[in-house]
Amino acid sequence: MHVLYVIDSLDRVGGAEQALAGMAPHLVRGGVRLDVAYLVEREGMHRELAAAGATLFSADRPGGRVARLRALHALLRERRPDLVHTTLYEADVLGRSAALAARVPVVSSLVNSAYGPEHVRARGLRPWKVRAAQAADAATAQGTRRFHALTRHVAEAMARRLRIPADRIDVVPRGRDPRVLGTAGPERRAAVRAALGVPQDAPVVLAAARQQYQKGLDVLLEAWPSVRRAAPGAVLLLAGGTGAETPRLRALAEAAEAAEAAEAAEAADATGAAGAAEGSVRFLGARDDVFDLMAASDVFTAPSRWEGLGSAAMEAMGVGVPLVCSDVPALRETVGSEEYALLVPPERPAALADALAGTLGDPAAARRRVEAARARFLALFTLQHVTERMVGFYERALAGR
């Protein structure tokens, strides 16, 4: 089976890009001849994909979308794959169009529940642009043979929003290699904390996400002063690339630390005030050691407003770190239930603070959830299991020719 995979870029920090790089060796070992075409040239997963046996092609051309569309069409005529697989918006629209023009069957991944009310209302997005993107997505979706959705929630939402039959959508989550994730343990925890300069006994909360409205990091920072009052000395680590929300997030962090310093000063505790708030929120930027950061943390939190899967939460399940997540459909579907993670309503800072403080304050209950969550990860989200399901998805798509 010869598959040409089209993706926006090979950016190292993107979830879709990481998922492709992780799955590529398993696909190739499973008998898939894998080509990967990317639309924008950025430093990223090139080396890993090439080492896995994939053949890489850049469709980045001067002249924008039209030039990239022509490059993809020429590549399809040259490579003649059995199937084209597109992922992410630009790749979906251009990859589907090129595949249909070249008369090659095409499938697409649905990685998020786009075009809903939450997107129209999102800070920084213009409603007319959201609807224009939806129209282009829906138009090119009509010629797509099958769709792969990360969760049932995404499948149901996008079937409505793209006007596609639900029976053309297969649900297959992303997966991770347990050996790459590793597990949390005292030695790993101590080494990572020492490298970060975080006290070994400090309560540590970690969030790993792009600094975008979707991820709800502003809600976490609004909750943080209450967490600090319940767990003095707690440290919040924010790992992830900068984005549209970065100025707001930094302002919220500065305000939280200034307010805590003022409270300490009012209590006439000059010694505590000098060190209590300083450095309690640490912006780590984009990282390639997120699994280590998870292993060094007491809680991992995903306060998202919406998700397609919640890959970081799934990874935390595999590493073995207590979880506090927004109770949005895709995250609940991924983590399962309150047996595995504490789930709180989105955009509720007080509820999020209570859940974080409760997790830090009751390590025995948190450990029980961790054990159940890791068993769930091993049953559903290992790369071997997910890759077998993806090969089956490709076979069903080709059988419909």
C-alpha positions, 0 to 999 in steps of 0.5 A: 500500500502506497500512501502519500500523507499531506500535512501543513508542516513538520513543526516539532511542537505540533500535535499532528506532526508529533503523531505522524512522526511517532506512527511512521515507523510502525506504518512502514514496518506494517507494509505501508510505503509512506511519502510525506508532503508538507506545505510550509518549510519549518524546522521539525520532524524531517530527520525522524520521518526519514529515519523511519523510512518515509520519503519527504517532499516539500510543496512550499512554493512562492505564490501561496496556495495556488502554487502549493496546489500545483506542486501537490498535483505534480507530485501526485502525478509523479508518485502515483500513490494508492491513497492520499491522507490529509491532516490539518486545514491547509493540507485538507483543502489543498490536498483533497483538491489535488487528489481529486484533480489527479483522480487519487482516492483521498482520506482526511483526519478530523483532529478538532471539533472546528466551526462551533459557537466556541470558535466563532466567539473565540478571542482573535477570530473573526466570525466571517473567516470561520464561516469561510473556512468552514465552507471551503472545508465542507466543499472539498470534503464532499469528494473525500472517500473516508474520514478519520476522527480522533474521538466520537465527539469530533466525528459527530460534530464534524459530520454535521458541520461538514455535511458528511455521512457519519458512516464515512467516519472511523474513530481512531485516537492518537497513540504514544510509545510507552517506552518513549514516554517512560514512567514517573519515578523518584530518580527521574523526578529529582533529576528534572527538578534539579535541572529546573531549579525547582525545590524537591519538596515543592508542589508542582503543577504542569500545563503543556499547551500552545498559548492560544485561547483554546487551551484555557491557560488564562483560566488556569492563571486566574485560578493560581492564586487560590491554589497558592493559598491552599498549597504554599510554595506551589510552582506552576510550569507552563510549557509550550510555544508562544501564541496570540494569548502570550501577552495576556498570560504574562500579564495575568501571571504578573498580576497574580504574583503582585497580589500575593506579594501584597497579601504577604506584606499586609500580613507583615511577614517580610521574609515570606513576602520576599520569596513567596510569590517570586517565580511561582509561575514559570514560562518554559517555552516550547520544550522537547522534554515534556514527558520528563516535565510530567514525571517531575510534576505532582499534577498535570492540568489541561484547562482547555475550552475545547479539544479534539482528543487531548494528546497531552492528557493522554500522554500524562496518563501514560507517564503516570501523573495525576490529571485535572482536566476541563470537562469538555467532550473530547477530554472526557472521552479520552481520560474516561471519567472521574475514576481516572482524572478530576474533571471540572467545568471549563472556564471556571477558575474556582472549580479548577483551583479546588480540583488542583488543590484537592489533588495536591492535598490528597496524594493517595486518592491521586495515586489511585486515579493514576494507576487506573489511568495508566491501565487505560492508556495501555489498553487504548493508546499505545502506538502499536494498537493505534497503528493497526487500526490506522492500517485497517482504516486505509484498507477500508478506504481502498476497498471502497474504490 
